[in-house]
């Protein structure tokens, strides 16, 4: 090979080496992304959200529900109380001491539920309405960058930590590089089968006096059942109120009182 060709080949090699590439994130950097996601959605005090759920199932009429989500993040407490339609009013869920309970006022009975519980029979789960605990519950690995529409996202593969109870043990996340908002989430069974996909097209923020910073929440979530392909659920968070709630709200007695 001539000297000219050698120099030309060397120049190409240098150019390739200096070309920008997406570097793999270190474990600490991935955990930091999860921690930021968690912290952005967490409030230092209480949390109340007005929610709207629209459920589509194969060969069935669409179901629409409205209700309220109450959280006390400092104590890991959660309540979901449905208000509409009339047939669903007073039904709800209460999370106490890491146990999830459902209440049906028609029979006046509480029943313990698992993390896989379909909230009100929809494609949503308890964790979709609760405080985000990704860094606490999962170990991440990096799968590179990906384009999702107009966004460039980090792709993270999450595996549940030992002795942690979650709906799905493996989760793939697409996280917007610019905002750290979740754009897409895929959830898998241990067998590797894709069970559910969630899309997060809109995020919103509200300032929290108790936190002294903004609290972010997904204004819209679209859930797709990957087993029963015709089934899907849209969740809209219509408003968020971060003022203090009643001290005794997170009790079975309080929820029961709302159905009388």
N, C-alpha and C positions, 0 to 999 in steps of 0.2 A: 504494500500500500504506500502511495506517495505521501510526503510530508503534508501536503495540502489536504489530502483526504483524512489523514490522521488528526490534523488540527480541527477539521470540520466535524469529525465524529466526536472528538473531545468536547467541542462546543455544544453539540447536541446533548451529550451526557450531562454536562453542567446545567444546561437549560432544564432538562428533565428533573434533575436533582433539586433545582431551585424553584420548580413550579409549586404553587400552593397546594397542599393536600390537607384533608381533614384528619387531624391527629386524633388517635384514640384518647379518650378521657381517662385520667387516673381514677382509681377507686374513690379517693377522697373527694375528687371533683364531682363524681356522680352522686355521691352521698350528699354533697353540698347542694346540688340541683334539687334533689328530693326534699331536703330540709327547707329550701327556699319555697318550693311549691307548698309544703305543709304550712310554713309560717305565714305566707301570703293569705291563706284561707282561714287561718286561725284568729279568733278574737280573744282579747284578754279577759273579756267579761261574758255576757250572755248574747244570744243570737236567736232571732225569730225571722222566719222566711215564709212568705205566702207562695204556695206552689200550685201548679196546674199540671195534670198528667193526662195525656191522650194516648190511649192504648188501641192498637190494631192487632186483631187476631184473625187467622184464616177462617173463613166462612162464618164470622160472627160480626155483630154490629159494633162499631167503634164505641169504646167506653171513655168517658171524660170524668175526671175527679178534681176536686180542689181541696186544699187543706193547708195546714201550717206545720212547719218544722221548728222545734224549739231545741236549743243547745246550750249547755253550760260547759264550755271547753275545759275550764279549770278542774272540773270534777268528772270529765268524760261522760256526761249525761246527755241523753238524746230522747226526744219525744216527737212522734209524728201523729197528728190528729186530723182526721178528715172531716170536712164540713159540708161538702156537696158531692153528689146529689143527696137527696133526703135519705135514700136507702143506705148510704154509706156514712152519713153523719154520726159522729160519736165513736166510730171505729178508730183504732189507733195502735201504735207501737210505743214501747217504753224500753230503753236500754239502761239497765242498772247493774253495776258490778260485773260488767262484761257479759251479761246475759240479756238476750233480746226476748221481750214478751209481747204478745199481741192480745188485743181486747176487742170482743164483739159484744156490744150492748144488747143485741137481740137475745143472746143466751146468758149474758152477765158472767162471762167466763174468761179467765186469762189462760193463755197457753204459751209455753216456751217455744221459741223458734230458733232455727239455725242461721248461720251467716248466708246460706244459700236461699233463704226465704225471699220469694218474689213479693215485694211490697204491694199489697192490695191486688195481688195476682198479675201485676205488670212485669215488665222486663227490668225494673229497677231493683236495687238491693239496699240494705241498710247503709252500707258504706257510701253510697252515692249521695246521701243527705247528711252524713256525719262529718265530723272534723277529719281532715286529711292526716293520715299517719303513715305515709309511704316510707319515710326514713326509718321509722320505728319497726315496721312490719316486714320490709323486704330488703334483700341484698341485690344490688344492681350490677349489671355488666353492660359493656358498650357495644352497640351494633352499627355504629357509624352515623353519618349524616344522611338525611333524605329530604327530598322536596315533597311537600304536601300542599298542592295548589300553589299559591304565591309565597308560602312560608318555607323557610329552611329549618329543619327540626333535628334535634338529637334523638336517636333511636336507642332506647334503653330496654334491656331485658331484665325483668325483676323476678326473683324467686323468693318465696315466703321463707322467713326465718323459722328455725325450730320452735315448736310449741306455741306458734301463733295461729289463731283461728281466723281464716279469711274465706271469702266465697270461692275464690279461685287461686290456686297455688302459684301460677305463672301468669305474669302480666307483661305485655309489651306496650311501651309508651312512646308517643311522638311528642316531644316537648319543643315548643318554639324557642329558637336560639335567642331571639331578641327580647322576649318578655318572660320566658319561663312558664308560660301558660301551657297547659296540656291541650293538644289539638286532637289527638286520637288515642284510644286505649283498646287493646285486644286482650281478652282474658281466656286462659286455657286450662283444661283439666290436666291432671298428672300424666294422662296418656298422651298428651300433646294435641288433643282435639280442641279446635277453636270453638268456644262456647258462646261468647258474646263480644260484640264490637260496640264501642261508644264514640261518638263524635261530639266535639265541643266547639261549635261555630262562633259563639259569642261569650266574652267575659266582661264583667263589670266590676267596679270598685265603689266602696262606700267608706267614708272616714269613721274610724272608731275612736271615741273619746277615751275609753278605758285602755285601749292598746296604744293610743297616740300615733297611729299609723293607719293606712288603708287596709281594709279587708276585701279580698277579691273573691268573687263567686261566679260560677258559670251561669250565665243568663239563660242558656238553652243547652240541653243535652239530648242527643238522639241515640237511643239504644236499639241495637239490632240483634235479635235472637239468631244465632248461627246454627242452631239445631232445627228449630221450627222456623224455616226461612221467611215465612209470610208474616211472622210476628214482630212487632216493633213498638216502642214507646217513646213519646216525646215528653220531656220534663221541662217546664218553664218555671224559673224562679222570678216571680212577678215583682217582688219587693223584699227588702231586707231591713230589719229594724234591730239596732244593736243596743237599745236601752235595756236596763236591768229588768229581769223578769221576777215574778213572785217567788219568794224563797222556797215555798213548798210545792212548786209546780211539778217537779219531777218525781211524782208519786202516783201509785195506782189510784189512790182516792181522788186525786185532782182530775185525772183523765176520766174516771167513772162519773164524776160530777158533771162533766160537760155533755153527757149523753142523757141526762135526766130531763 
